[in-house]
Amino acid sequence: MGERTVIASVPWAPEQGRAGARPSLAAKVLGAAAVLVLATGLYLGLVVVPPDAVQGEVQRIMYLHVPSIVTAYLAFFVVFCSSILYLWKRDLRFDAVAVSSAEIGVLLTGTTLATGSIWGKSTWGVWWTWDARLTLTAILFTIYVGYLMLRSFAEDPRAGARYGAVLAIIGFLDIPLNHMAVQWWRTLHQSSSILRPGGPSVASVMLVPLAINFAGLVLLCTCLLLERIRLERIRHRAAEARLKRGRRG
């Protein structure tokens, strides 16, 4: 028997397409809140908080660099869970969540790599070095870019969803390796200053903008995720409608 795939059965009409093109109220509220929270956090981090005693002003890039990678980990965790649920239930609604969150995670990981390179140039004197953590972050980025390419080039969307789910689950294993890299290997990258035994070693005045920016990125990514899922489900409905027309024809 062929693979059973569940697609939300919602009638498709041009009127629904036009209505579905508008962002939801929840997305608008989340987007506005994200802008306000991020503006506050970045202002505190870039203007109010004093510079680091050792690195000086360049350390301020931390207020974007660290929240970006932590939020990326969260986005890939959503991909991981949604991919497991898709393989179990064969429900494309879970696949819509997975592919939408993967796009957000790739964007955040790219931001992390870019800001890390700028920070590295000022601190280490080079834009890039094959440090364990940097290399594993680059591998993480490559895995999920490959995931999106696999999804986009697959001729059969259901096969692309299935293969992509397997890749996403395997690729998630890079995250614990990345987190532990500075403890397992000798690296240029400093050890974790926040998620560490005994609590954060960062001064509380620096933790506040970090926490605010993390909250702002979570709000922003939730807003983007809701909108991207909505668009993906519209695509599913359109595909279902084309399939039904093809059967009638």
Buried (B, 14 or more C-beta within 10 A) or exposed (E): EEEEBEBEEBEBEEEEEEEBEEEEEEBEEBBEBBBEBBEBBBBBBBEEBEEBEEBEEBBBBBBBBBBBBBBBBBBBBBBBBBBBBBBEBBBBBBBBBBBBBBBBBBBBBBBBBEBBBEBBEBBEEEEBBEBBBBBBBBBBBBBBBEBBEBBEEBEEBBEBBBBBBEBBBEBBEBBEBBBBBBEEEEBBBEEBBBEEEEEBEBEEEBBBBBEBBBBBBBBBBBBBBBBBBBBBBBEBBEBBBEEEEEEEE
